[in-house]
Amino acid sequence: MREPMKGYTGRAVALRRDDVDTDQIIPAEFCKRLTRSGYEDTLFGHWRKDPDFVLNRPEHRAAGVLVAGHNFGTGSSREHAVWALRDWGFRVVVASSFGDIFLRNALKNGLLAVSLPAPVVAELAEHATAEPEFEIGVDLEELTVTTAVGSWDFTVDHRARRLLLDGLDDIDVTLGKSDRITAFEERRPRWMTSIARGTYSSLETARRRRAS
């Protein structure tokens, strides 16, 4: 289990670019590692070679909310992109829209992706750029985004919201059904042996992944 996320308030930093794809979030050469953590040095790896890149500025190092542009996280499926954002310290990404696969990966890996209307996102980006201490608060229970300049409602997938609130992921959900899976195995008819073996293998894989 991970820490339940009821909400989050943190400093915001604006990445004022549209159509940022997963290869820009984390270049492909950094996706060969076998762990699920330790990717903070790879986030926007190519862009950070520029000393003036926004995340290189000391005043933004403590930011926990990334204000992005349109279609953030487009491109190939890459959980590493979410891991890199999380490892850097981001807990929330606010954008006017997200790549579909990135959005699913983010919510499954404890990164809250919040979609707001483009004019609102632009306003938040303006404040985050002008005021390094500008904070954005997100309440996952009330589904609201609150700042010193206003408050807005947002929506999120119901199941993903429930898992975030409870601090669970899909592996936790599977392991939570282990008693039912075991009971099924014990009463299965012979013709279902191969199916049950597949279920057992999946459960053991989940257990090993959770332990690693």
KERO-245499 format. One record per atom (N, C-alpha, C): residue in three letters; x, y, z. Coordinates in pm, whole numbers, padded with zeros to 5 digits, always signed. Example, Ala and Ser with C-alpha at 12.3 -4.5 7.8 and 13.67 -1.06 7.14 Angstrom:
ala+01319-00569+00780/ala+01230-00450+00780/ala+01320-00330+00780/ser+01285-00225+00708/ser+01367-00106+00714/ser+01290+00003+00787/
END
This chain:
met+00083-00120+00000/met+00000+00000+00000/met+00087+00125+00000/arg+00035+00234-00055/arg+00102+00361-00049/arg+00021+00454+00040/glu+00074+00571+00063/glu+00005+00666+00149/glu-00123+00715+00082/pro-00237+00708+00154/pro-00361+00760+00096/pro-00348+00907+00060/met-00414+00947-00048/met-00407+01085-00093/met-00546+01147-00084/lys-00570+01223+00021/lys-00697+01294+00034/lys-00692+01428-00038/gly-00574+01483-00046/gly-00554+01610-00113/gly-00408+01648-00105/tyr-00374+01758-00167/tyr-00234+01803-00166/tyr-00231+01953-00191/thr-00144+02022-00118/thr-00118+02164-00142/thr+00031+02184-00154/gly+00073+02250-00259/gly+00216+02271-00279/gly+00243+02384-00375/arg+00370+02424-00378/arg+00411+02528-00473/arg+00395+02479-00616/ala+00363+02572-00702/ala+00342+02539-00843/ala+00455+02590-00930/val+00486+02515-01035/val+00581+02559-01136/val+00516+02537-01272/ala+00532+02630-01363/ala+00467+02622-01493/ala+00562+02575-01602/leu+00522+02472-01673/leu+00592+02426-01793/leu+00505+02470-01910/arg+00536+02582-01967/arg+00447+02646-02063/arg+00474+02594-02205/arg+00443+02467-02222/arg+00460+02403-02353/arg+00342+02309-02374/asp+00292+02304-02498/asp+00185+02212-02535/asp+00244+02086-02596/asp+00162+01980-02595/asp+00196+01853-02662/asp+00330+01796-02614/val+00354+01805-02485/val+00475+01745-02428/val+00454+01594-02424/asp+00538+01520-02497/asp+00517+01375-02503/asp+00603+01301-02400/thr+00578+01171-02388/thr+00645+01094-02284/thr+00795+01082-02309/asp+00838+01092-02434/asp+00981+01086-02462/asp+01051+01214-02418/gln+00977+01324-02415/gln+01033+01448-02363/gln+01033+01448-02210/ile+00931+01384-02152/ile+00925+01375-02005/ile+01041+01289-01955/ile+01061+01175-02020/ile+01176+01091-01987/ile+01228+01027-02116/pro+01344+01070-02163/pro+01400+01014-02288/pro+01416+00862-02280/ala+01401+00798-02395/ala+01398+00652-02401/ala+01522+00586-02341/glu+01638+00651-02353/glu+01761+00586-02304/glu+01761+00565-02153/phe+01671+00635-02082/phe+01666+00620-01937/phe+01562+00517-01893/cys+01497+00453-01988/cys+01391+00358-01953/cys+01441+00214-01944/lys+01572+00196-01940/lys+01628+00061-01936/lys+01652+00012-01794/arg+01630+00099-01697/arg+01651+00058-01558/arg+01541-00040-01517/leu+01574-00125-01421/leu+01482-00231-01381/leu+01404-00199-01255/thr+01422-00079-01202/thr+01352-00041-01079/thr+01234+00050-01112/arg+01151+00076-01012/arg+01036+00166-01028/arg+01060+00300-00960/ser+01181+00325-00917/ser+01212+00451-00850/ser+01355+00493-00886/gly+01390+00616-00847/gly+01523+00665-00874/gly+01537+00734-01009/tyr+01428+00791-01059/tyr+01429+00852-01192/tyr+01430+01005-01189/glu+01452+01064-01072/glu+01446+01210-01063/glu+01552+01278-01151/asp+01665+01213-01171/asp+01770+01273-01253/asp+01741+01264-01402/thr+01637+01188-01441/thr+01605+01169-01583/thr+01490+01257-01629/leu+01417+01320-01539/leu+01300+01397-01576/leu+01337+01512-01670/phe+01272+01518-01784/phe+01302+01618-01886/phe+01453+01623-01912/gly+01513+01505-01922/gly+01658+01491-01928/gly+01726+01576-02033/his+01667+01585-02152/his+01730+01663-02259/his+01712+01813-02235/trp+01594+01852-02194/trp+01568+01994-02172/trp+01648+02050-02056/arg+01676+01968-01957/arg+01748+02017-01840/arg+01895+02043-01868/lys+01942+02010-01988/lys+02078+02048-02026/lys+02088+02199-02048/asp+01973+02262-02066/asp+01968+02407-02079/asp+01964+02469-01939/pro+02064+02547-01899/pro+02067+02604-01764/pro+01945+02689-01732/asp+01880+02743-01834/asp+01764+02829-01813/asp+01632+02754-01809/phe+01637+02622-01825/phe+01513+02544-01819/phe+01449+02563-01682/val+01316+02573-01681/val+01245+02616-01561/val+01275+02530-01437/leu+01291+02399-01453/leu+01317+02315-01336/leu+01459+02328-01285/asn+01546+02393-01360/asn+01683+02416-01313/asn+01692+02539-01224/arg+01587+02615-01214/arg+01590+02737-01135/arg+01567+02704-00987/pro+01655+02749-00899/pro+01646+02713-00757/pro+01513+02746-00693/glu+01448+02853-00737/glu+01323+02893-00674/glu+01208+02796-00701/his+01228+02706-00800/his+01121+02612-00833/his+01152+02469-00786/arg+01265+02450-00721/arg+01304+02313-00685/arg+01208+02248-00587/ala+01140+02328-00505/ala+01051+02271-00405/ala+00908+02254-00455/ala+00885+02279-00583/ala+00749+02271-00637/ala+00697+02128-00634/gly+00569+02116-00598/gly+00504+01985-00598/gly+00387+01974-00693/val+00354+02087-00758/val+00245+02089-00855/val+00301+02141-00988/leu+00286+02063-01092/leu+00330+02104-01225/leu+00210+02155-01304/val+00218+02278-01349/val+00113+02334-01436/val+00163+02323-01579/ala+00101+02234-01654/ala+00145+02207-01792/ala+00048+02271-01890/gly+00062+02235-02018/gly-00022+02295-02121/gly-00125+02197-02174/his-00149+02205-02304/his-00247+02119-02369/his-00184+01986-02407/asn-00259+01876-02386/asn-00219+01743-02432/asn-00088+01698-02369/phe-00076+01716-02239/phe+00046+01675-02168/phe+00050+01523-02158/gly+00169+01466-02184/gly+00187+01322-02173/gly+00140+01245-02295/thr+00131+01311-02410/thr+00095+01240-02532/thr+00208+01145-02572/gly+00180+01057-02666/gly+00286+00967-02715/gly+00275+00827-02659/ser+00388+00757-02657/ser+00390+00615-02623/ser+00358+00591-02476/ser+00311+00470-02450/ser+00286+00429-02311/ser+00419+00413-02240/arg+00434+00481-02127/arg+00563+00479-02058/arg+00541+00513-01912/glu+00528+00410-01828/glu+00509+00436-01686/glu+00627+00514-01627/his+00743+00497-01688/his+00862+00568-01639/his+00841+00719-01635/ala+00758+00771-01727/ala+00732+00915-01727/ala+00664+00958-01597/val+00571+00877-01552/val+00504+00906-01424/val+00599+00888-01308/trp+00678+00781-01312/trp+00774+00759-01203/trp+00872+00874-01191/ala+00918+00926-01305/ala+01014+01037-01302/ala+00952+01162-01241/leu+00829+01192-01277/leu+00759+01307-01218/leu+00742+01290-01068/arg+00703+01169-01029/arg+00685+01142-00885/arg+00818+01151-00811/asp+00922+01093-00867/asp+01052+01093-00799/asp+01109+01234-00786/trp+01078+01320-00881/trp+01123+01460-00872/trp+01057+01529-00754/gly+00935+01489-00724/gly+00861+01549-00613/gly+00723+01598-00647/phe+00682+01580-00773/phe+00548+01624-00812/phe+00443+01525-00762/arg+00335+01582-00708/arg+00222+01500-00665/arg+00098+01528-00748/val+00098+01643-00815/val-00016+01683-00896/val+00035+01745-01027/val-00032+01712-01136/val-00009+01780-01264/val-00142+01839-01308/val-00142+01968-01336/val-00262+02037-01384/val-00239+02074-01530/ala-00335+02039-01615/ala-00324+02071-01758/ala-00464+02084-01815/ser-00472+02138-01935/ser-00604+02148-01999/ser-00647+02014-02058/ser-00551+01926-02087/ser-00583+01791-02133/ser-00458+01705-02122/phe-00479+01573-02124/phe-00370+01477-02109/phe-00379+01370-02217/gly-00264+01310-02247/gly-00266+01190-02329/gly-00339+01081-02254/asp-00422+01003-02325/asp-00508+00904-02259/asp-00428+00802-02178/ile-00322+00748-02238/ile-00245+00644-02169/ile-00170+00704-02051/phe-00113+00823-02070/phe-00045+00888-01960/phe-00140+00911-01844/leu-00261+00955-01873/leu-00359+00981-01768/leu-00386+00855-01687/arg-00405+00743-01753/arg-00430+00617-01682/arg-00308+00577-01599/asn-00189+00587-01658/asn-00067+00552-01585/asn-00048+00641-01462/ala-00077+00770-01478/ala-00058+00863-01367/ala-00147+00825-01249/leu-00276+00806-01275/leu-00369+00776-01167/leu-00339+00641-01102/lys-00289+00546-01180/lys-00256+00414-01125/lys-00129+00418-01040/asn-00047+00521-01060/asn+00081+00528-00990/asn+00088+00644-00890/gly-00028+00691-00846/gly-00031+00789-00738/gly+00001+00931-00775/leu-00004+00963-00905/leu+00016+01100-00951/leu-00119+01153-00996/leu-00169+01256-00928/leu-00302+01307-00959/leu-00295+01402-01078/ala-00361+01365-01186/ala-00368+01447-01307/ala-00502+01518-01309/val-00499+01650-01306/val-00621+01732-01297/val-00637+01812-01425/ser-00751+01795-01489/ser-00780+01870-01611/ser-00872+01987-01579/leu-00831+02108-01620/leu-00909+02229-01602/leu-00919+02301-01736/pro-01017+02389-01752/pro-01029+02463-01878/pro-00901+02539-01912/ala-00871+02549-02042/ala-00747+02611-02088/ala-00726+02752-02033/pro-00829+02839-02028/pro-00807+02973-01972/pro-00767+02970-01825/val-00821+02874-01749/val-00785+02862-01607/val-00640+02817-01594/val-00601+02717-01674/val-00463+02668-01670/val-00366+02780-01707/ala-00402+02859-01807/ala-00317+02971-01848/ala-00303+03073-01735/glu-00411+03097-01663/glu-00405+03191-01551/glu-00316+03137-01439/leu-00330+03010-01409/leu-00246+02949-01306/leu-00099+02953-01346/ala-00072+02930-01474/ala+00066+02933-01523/ala+00124+03073-01508/glu+00044+03175-01535/glu+00089+03313-01520/glu+00130+03340-01376/his+00047+03300-01282/his+00077+03324-01141/his+00199+03243-01095/ala+00208+03117-01141/ala+00321+03033-01101/ala+00452+03088-01156/thr+00447+03150-01274/thr+00566+03208-01333/thr+00608+03335-01261/ala+00510+03416-01225/ala+00540+03546-01162/ala+00569+03535-01013/glu+00514+03430-00950/glu+00526+03417-00804/glu+00578+03277-00770/pro+00706+03260-00746/pro+00762+03128-00717/pro+00699+03059-00596/glu+00639+03137-00506/glu+00577+03077-00388/glu+00427+03055-00406/phe+00377+03074-00526/phe+00235+03053-00554/phe+00198+02907-00531/glu+00092+02884-00453/glu+00052+02748-00418/glu-00082+02711-00480/ile-00094+02584-00510/ile-00219+02526-00560/ile-00258+02412-00466/gly-00382+02415-00421/gly-00433+02308-00335/gly-00537+02226-00409/val-00528+02094-00398/val-00622+02004-00463/val-00686+01916-00356/asp-00818+01917-00350/asp-00894+01836-00255/asp-00959+01722-00333/leu-00908+01600-00312/leu-00959+01486-00388/leu-01093+01438-00336/glu-01124+01469-00211/glu-01255+01433-00157/glu-01364+01525-00211/glu-01336+01655-00213/glu-01435+01752-00260/glu-01424+01778-00411/leu-01317+01730-00473/leu-01291+01750-00615/leu-01285+01899-00650/thr-01201+01969-00576/thr-01183+02112-00601/thr-01034+02147-00608/val-01004+02247-00687/val-00871+02308-00693/val-00884+02448-00637/thr-00799+02482-00539/thr-00811+02611-00471/thr-00677+02682-00469/thr-00681+02812-00500/thr-00562+02896-00493/thr-00604+03030-00432/ala-00506+03119-00418/ala-00536+03251-00365/ala-00617+03335-00463/val-00626+03291-00588/val-00696+03371-00689/val-00828+03309-00734/gly-00864+03193-00679/gly-00990+03133-00718/gly-00998+02985-00685/ser-01116+02928-00711/ser-01141+02786-00686/ser-01219+02728-00802/trp-01188+02602-00838/trp-01252+02538-00953/trp-01279+02391-00921/asp-01386+02340-00978/asp-01418+02198-00965/asp-01350+02120-01076/phe-01324+01993-01048/phe-01270+01905-01153/phe-01331+01767-01136/thr-01313+01684-01234/thr-01362+01547-01228/thr-01245+01450-01242/val-01265+01329-01196/val-01163+01224-01208/val-01235+01090-01211/asp-01176+00994-01278/asp-01234+00860-01284/asp-01268+00810-01144/his-01390+00757-01128/his-01438+00720-00994/his-01351+00613-00929/arg-01317+00508-01005/arg-01237+00400-00946/arg-01097+00449-00910/ala-01036+00527-01000/ala-00903+00580-00972/ala-00905+00668-00848/arg-01008+00749-00835/arg-01021+00836-00717/arg-01030+00753-00590/arg-01109+00645-00594/arg-01125+00561-00476/arg-00992+00497-00436/leu-00915+00450-00533/leu-00786+00388-00504/leu-00688+00489-00446/leu-00687+00611-00499/leu-00599+00715-00446/leu-00637+00750-00302/leu-00767+00764-00278/leu-00813+00797-00143/leu-00777+00688-00042/asp-00780+00563-00087/asp-00751+00451+00002/asp-00604+00411+00004/gly-00524+00472-00083/gly-00382+00437-00088/gly-00356+00300-00147/leu-00437+00260-00245/leu-00426+00128-00305/leu-00388+00139-00452/asp-00333+00031-00507/asp-00314+00019-00651/asp-00372-00114-00695/asp-00359-00147-00824/asp-00421-00269-00877/asp-00365-00394-00812/ile-00237-00391-00775/ile-00178-00507-00709/ile-00243-00528-00572/asp-00262-00419-00498/asp-00329-00429-00369/asp-00469-00487-00384/val-00541-00444-00486/val-00676-00494-00509/val-00673-00644-00536/thr-00577-00688-00620/thr-00565-00832-00649/thr-00532-00911-00524/leu-00434-00863-00446/leu-00395-00934-00325/leu-00508-00934-00222/gly-00593-00833-00226/gly-00706-00829-00134/gly-00809-00935-00163/lys-00801-00996-00281/lys-00894-01102-00318/lys-00831-01240-00308/ser-00716-01249-00243/ser-00642-01377-00240/ser-00722-01488-00174/asp-00800-01457-00069/asp-00880-01561-00003/asp-00985-01618-00099/arg-01047-01532-00177/arg-01148-01577-00272/arg-01085-01659-00384/ile-00965-01618-00426/ile-00895-01693-00531/ile-00856-01831-00480/thr-00806-01836-00355/thr-00768-01965-00296/thr-00890-02056-00281/ala-01002-01998-00236/ala-01124-02078-00221/ala-01171-02133-00354/phe-01159-02052-00458/phe-01197-02099-00591/phe-01108-02215-00635/glu-00979-02204-00610/glu-00886-02311-00650/glu-00921-02442-00582/glu-00963-02433-00456/glu-00989-02554-00379/glu-01115-02627-00425/arg-01209-02556-00486/arg-01333-02620-00529/arg-01347-02630-00681/arg-01243-02598-00754/arg-01255-02597-00900/arg-01270-02738-00955/pro-01349-02758-01059/pro-01356-02886-01129/pro-01229-02908-01210/arg-01203-03033-01246/arg-01078-03066-01313/arg-01059-02991-01444/trp-01169-02971-01519/trp-01154-02907-01650/trp-01110-02762-01640/met-01117-02707-01517/met-01075-02569-01498/met-00934-02559-01442/thr-00862-02671-01435/thr-00729-02671-01375/thr-00636-02573-01444/ser-00635-02573-01576/ser-00543-02485-01648/ser-00576-02339-01624/ile-00705-02304-01616/ile-00745-02166-01589/ile-00701-02127-01449/ala-00724-02216-01354/ala-00686-02188-01215/ala-00536-02171-01201/arg-00460-02251-01274/arg-00315-02236-01268/arg-00273-02098-01317/gly-00339-02049-01421/gly-00310-01915-01469/gly-00342-01811-01366/thr-00455-01827-01295/thr-00493-01734-01189/thr-00391-01739-01076/tyr-00350-01860-01039/tyr-00252-01874-00932/tyr-00120-01808-00970/ser-00078-01830-01096/ser+00047-01768-01142/ser+00038-01617-01137/ser-00076-01561-01176/ser-00093-01416-01172/ser-00088-01364-01031/leu-00148-01437-00938/leu-00147-01396-00798/leu-00006-01399-00741/glu+00069-01505-00773/glu+00205-01514-00723/glu+00293-01404-00783/thr+00271-01373-00911/thr+00345-01264-00973/thr+00316-01133-00902/ala+00190-01109-00869/ala+00152-00987-00797/ala+00218-00981-00661/arg+00222-01095-00592/arg+00285-01099-00460/arg+00434-01067-00469/arg+00501-01126-00570/arg+00644-01101-00585/arg+00670-00956-00622/arg+00586-00898-00708/arg+00604-00759-00747/arg+00584-00665-00629/arg+00484-00695-00544/arg+00459-00614-00428/arg+00576-00623-00328/ala+00638-00742-00318/ala+00748-00760-00223/ala+00878-00696-00270/ser+00893-00677-00403/ser+01019-00625-00458/ser+01029-00475-00443/
END
